[in-house]
Amino acid sequence: MSLRVDQFSPRPWPPGIEPVVPIEGYPNTWTHTPKQPPHRRPITRTDLTAPMHLAGKLPCGDDNLAMLAPDRIAQGQLIHIAGRVLDEEGRGIAGAVVELWQANAAGRYFHPIDQRAAPLDPNFVGNGRVRTKQDGTYAFFTIRPGAYPVPVKDIWWRPPHVHFGVHGPATLSRLVTQMYFPGDPLNDLDRILQSVPDAGARDRLIARPLHPAEVGDQHLGYRFDIVLRGRNATPPA
């Protein structure tokens, strides 16, 4: 029996999950935001099944950002981030590719476009990639990033945050988002986080701290689950 493609179409994001863009005081959202409304088109089988075998095309295994090489430890507070990549029904997604990138402890990225006077850490590159296990779990060992100012006339600071990119089982499950740290005073002032209208959706962008009994005395632990679609979806950011 043949099955229609629309039988597997993921549900759209409910109102309030997608950020309101462009964001005042953040120039990139003005240059990268389409001026015309989205054009709705039928979902194809390619949208729901491609690209395939990404783990073979995107090498995985860079889960330790805090240790560039033996005896080369990054500066900053050591942290462990772990969680699950889930579908809209709350089921773990096996084989998803999870990418992470972030600034160093001084709030500077290891990238030529970042020319701020903050110091670079010779032992920290700040990006990694892993593949989720059968139950959808992933984990990274890294350092807590620093805050940094947004170089605009009306200056504001971005709170410590970590960028995530997820390649799920289909084109429609691609997600780029950010993880924030609980209790940071800059969270309430961050124009990107606050661009997500729904308070519950904003809360899903904030990691949950783990008790020291769960992670030991060598680093802080955080849990950050990523839901790709549906009512409890992690907002794109």
C-alpha positions in Angstrom: 0.0 0.0 0.0 1.4 3.4 -0.9 1.5 6.1 1.7 1.0 9.8 1.0 3.8 12.2 1.9 1.5 14.5 3.8 0.7 11.6 6.3 4.2 12.2 7.7 4.2 16.0 7.5 5.4 17.6 10.8 3.0 20.0 12.5 3.9 23.7 12.1 5.2 25.7 15.0 2.5 27.2 17.1 2.3 31.0 17.4 4.9 32.5 19.7 7.8 30.1 19.1 9.5 31.7 16.1 11.4 34.9 16.9 10.0 38.2 15.8 12.5 39.6 13.2 14.1 41.8 12.3 15.4 42.7 15.8 15.9 46.3 16.6 19.6 47.0 17.4 20.9 43.8 15.8 21.9 44.6 12.2 22.3 41.0 11.0 18.6 40.4 11.4 17.9 43.3 9.0 20.2 42.0 6.3 19.3 38.3 6.7 15.5 38.6 7.1 13.4 38.2 3.9 11.4 41.2 3.0 8.5 39.1 1.6 6.3 36.8 3.6 7.1 33.0 3.3 5.6 31.2 0.3 3.8 28.1 1.3 4.3 25.1 -1.0 3.5 21.4 -0.8 5.9 19.2 1.2 7.7 16.7 -1.0 9.2 13.3 -0.1 12.7 14.9 -0.4 11.8 17.4 2.3 10.9 14.6 4.6 13.7 12.1 3.9 16.8 14.0 2.8 19.7 14.5 3.2 20.6 10.9 4.0 23.7 9.5 5.7 24.8 12.9 7.1 27.1 11.4 9.7 29.3 10.0 7.0 29.5 13.4 5.2 29.9 15.4 8.4 32.5 13.7 10.5 31.5 13.4 14.2 33.3 12.8 17.4 34.6 16.3 18.4 32.8 16.3 21.8 35.6 17.7 24.0 36.1 21.4 23.3 37.8 22.0 26.6 40.9 19.9 25.8 42.5 20.8 22.5 45.2 18.2 23.1 46.7 16.4 26.1 47.8 19.0 28.7 46.2 21.8 26.7 43.2 22.8 28.7 41.0 25.8 27.8 40.7 28.7 30.2 37.4 29.1 32.0 34.8 27.2 34.0 34.6 23.7 32.8 31.1 22.5 32.0 29.3 19.4 30.6 26.3 19.9 28.4 24.1 16.8 27.8 20.6 16.2 26.6 18.4 14.5 24.0 17.3 15.4 20.5 13.5 14.7 20.3 10.8 14.6 17.7 7.5 16.3 18.1 6.1 13.3 19.9 8.9 13.3 22.5 10.8 10.3 21.0 14.5 10.3 20.9 16.0 10.7 17.4 18.9 8.4 16.7 21.7 9.4 14.4 21.0 13.2 14.4 24.1 15.3 13.8 24.5 18.0 16.6 26.9 20.8 16.1 28.0 23.3 18.8 29.9 26.5 18.5 30.6 29.3 21.1 32.8 32.1 22.3 35.7 31.6 24.7 35.7 32.5 28.4 36.5 36.1 27.4 33.5 36.3 25.1 35.5 36.2 21.8 35.0 33.8 18.9 37.9 32.0 17.2 36.9 33.4 13.9 38.5 36.2 11.7 35.3 38.3 11.7 35.7 38.7 15.5 38.3 41.4 16.0 37.3 42.6 19.4 40.2 43.4 21.8 39.2 40.5 24.2 41.9 37.8 24.3 42.0 34.6 22.3 42.6 31.4 24.1 45.3 29.3 22.2 43.8 26.2 23.7 40.2 26.8 22.6 38.7 26.7 19.1 35.1 26.6 20.2 33.3 24.2 17.9 32.5 20.5 17.9 30.1 17.9 16.3 28.6 14.7 17.6 26.0 12.1 16.5 23.1 11.2 18.8 22.9 7.7 20.2 20.0 5.3 19.7 17.9 7.1 22.4 18.7 10.6 21.0 21.2 11.5 23.7 24.3 13.7 23.0 26.9 15.3 25.2 29.7 17.9 25.0 32.5 18.8 27.4 33.4 22.5 27.1 33.8 25.8 29.0 31.2 28.4 30.0 31.4 31.2 27.4 31.8 34.9 28.3 29.4 37.7 27.5 30.2 40.2 24.8 29.0 43.6 23.6 27.0 44.0 20.3 28.9 46.6 18.3 26.1 49.0 17.6 25.4 52.7 18.6 22.9 51.7 21.3 25.2 49.2 22.9 23.9 46.1 24.5 25.5 42.8 25.7 24.8 39.3 24.7 24.7 37.0 27.7 26.8 33.8 27.8 25.2 31.4 25.3 26.0 28.4 23.2 25.0 27.9 19.5 23.5 24.6 18.4 22.9 23.3 14.9 20.9 20.1 14.5 20.6 18.0 11.3 17.7 15.6 12.0 16.3 12.9 9.7 14.9 15.3 7.2 15.3 18.8 5.7 12.3 20.0 7.8 14.0 18.9 11.0 17.0 21.2 10.5 17.3 23.6 13.5 19.7 26.3 14.5 19.2 27.6 18.0 20.9 28.9 21.1 21.2 27.7 24.7 21.3 30.2 27.6 22.5 29.7 31.2 20.0 29.9 34.1 20.0 32.9 36.3 22.3 35.1 34.2 21.2 38.8 34.6 21.8 39.5 31.0 19.2 37.0 29.8 16.3 39.5 30.4 18.1 42.1 28.4 19.1 40.0 25.5 17.2 41.2 22.4 17.6 37.8 20.7 16.2 35.7 23.5 13.4 38.3 24.1 12.5 38.2 20.5 10.7 34.9 21.1 7.2 36.0 22.1 6.1 33.0 24.1 7.5 32.9 27.7 7.4 29.1 27.8 9.3 28.9 24.5 11.9 31.3 25.9 12.3 29.0 28.9 13.0 26.1 26.6 16.1 28.0 25.5 17.5 28.0 29.0 19.5 25.0 30.2 18.7 23.1 33.4 21.5 23.0 35.9 22.4 19.5 37.2 23.1 18.8 40.8 26.8 18.2 41.7 25.9 14.7 42.8 25.1 13.9 39.2 28.2 15.4 37.7 30.9 15.3 40.4 33.4 18.0 41.5 35.4 18.6 38.3 32.9 20.6 36.2 29.4 22.1 36.2 26.6 20.1 34.5 23.7 21.3 32.3 20.9 19.5 30.6 19.5 20.9 27.3 16.9 18.9 25.4 16.2 19.9 21.8 12.8 19.3 20.4 12.7 19.7 16.6 9.1 20.3 15.8 5.6 20.5 17.4 4.0 22.2 20.3 7.1 21.9 22.6 9.6 22.7 19.9 12.9 24.4 20.7 12.6 27.9 19.1 15.1 28.7 16.3 17.5 31.5 17.3 
